[in-house]
Amino acid sequence: MQLTLFGKAVRKARIDSGCTLKTMAHELNISISYLSALETGKKKISPKWVKLIEQYFLSNKIYIHNLKSLADLSNNSVSLLGLPKEHKMLIVHIASLQLTSEQVQQITNSLPQTNYHL
């Protein structure tokens, strides 16, 4: 199965740190198949796993940019918990629009800079 964006970022970090899937799974105290399922999108990536995986790589001095956002994309969902009502309404409104690529680019250009590498 193909890797998700989250999975690609995690796999790259594993390669950069010289860590195998087996070693990482062992150190996170999960099965190899579960970690693989997180990378391939067979399992949803909970905030708990984003945090644990970020901490795992930070302990190896590797930072993965936007890991939470990559998990959200791979899960095909974004949590609205804790956001103000106005933010929630904006997200729902944008999600319901039929935008062209040019319109998406215009909106993206009007937002503060991010370090997304998709």
Contacts in CASP RR format, 6 or more apart in sequence:
PFRMAT RR
TARGET T0000
AUTHOR 0000-0000-0000
METHOD contacts of the structure
MODEL  1
MQLTLFGKAVRKARIDSGCTLKTMAHELNISISYLSALETGKKKISPKWV
KLIEQYFLSNKIYIHNLKSLADLSNNSVSLLGLPKEHKMLIVHIASLQLT
SEQVQQITNSLPQTNYHL
1 40 0 8 1.000
1 41 0 8 1.000
1 42 0 8 1.000
2 40 0 8 1.000
3 11 0 8 1.000
3 39 0 8 1.000
3 40 0 8 1.000
4 39 0 8 1.000
4 40 0 8 1.000
4 41 0 8 1.000
4 70 0 8 1.000
4 73 0 8 1.000
4 74 0 8 1.000
5 70 0 8 1.000
5 73 0 8 1.000
5 74 0 8 1.000
5 118 0 8 1.000
6 38 0 8 1.000
6 39 0 8 1.000
6 41 0 8 1.000
6 45 0 8 1.000
6 67 0 8 1.000
6 70 0 8 1.000
6 71 0 8 1.000
6 73 0 8 1.000
6 74 0 8 1.000
7 38 0 8 1.000
7 39 0 8 1.000
7 40 0 8 1.000
7 41 0 8 1.000
7 70 0 8 1.000
7 74 0 8 1.000
9 64 0 8 1.000
9 65 0 8 1.000
9 67 0 8 1.000
9 70 0 8 1.000
10 38 0 8 1.000
10 39 0 8 1.000
10 53 0 8 1.000
10 64 0 8 1.000
11 39 0 8 1.000
13 57 0 8 1.000
13 62 0 8 1.000
13 64 0 8 1.000
14 20 0 8 1.000
14 21 0 8 1.000
14 24 0 8 1.000
16 62 0 8 1.000
17 57 0 8 1.000
17 60 0 8 1.000
17 62 0 8 1.000
19 60 0 8 1.000
21 32 0 8 1.000
21 35 0 8 1.000
21 36 0 8 1.000
22 32 0 8 1.000
24 35 0 8 1.000
24 56 0 8 1.000
25 31 0 8 1.000
25 32 0 8 1.000
25 34 0 8 1.000
25 35 0 8 1.000
27 56 0 8 1.000
28 35 0 8 1.000
28 52 0 8 1.000
28 53 0 8 1.000
28 56 0 8 1.000
34 43 0 8 1.000
36 42 0 8 1.000
37 43 0 8 1.000
38 45 0 8 1.000
38 49 0 8 1.000
41 74 0 8 1.000
41 75 0 8 1.000
44 75 0 8 1.000
45 71 0 8 1.000
45 74 0 8 1.000
45 75 0 8 1.000
47 68 0 8 1.000
47 79 0 8 1.000
49 71 0 8 1.000
50 67 0 8 1.000
50 68 0 8 1.000
50 71 0 8 1.000
53 64 0 8 1.000
53 67 0 8 1.000
54 64 0 8 1.000
54 67 0 8 1.000
57 63 0 8 1.000
57 64 0 8 1.000
64 70 0 8 1.000
65 115 0 8 1.000
65 116 0 8 1.000
65 117 0 8 1.000
66 114 0 8 1.000
66 115 0 8 1.000
66 116 0 8 1.000
66 117 0 8 1.000
69 116 0 8 1.000
72 78 0 8 1.000
72 79 0 8 1.000
73 118 0 8 1.000
78 91 0 8 1.000
80 87 0 8 1.000
80 88 0 8 1.000
80 91 0 8 1.000
83 91 0 8 1.000
94 107 0 8 1.000
99 107 0 8 1.000
END
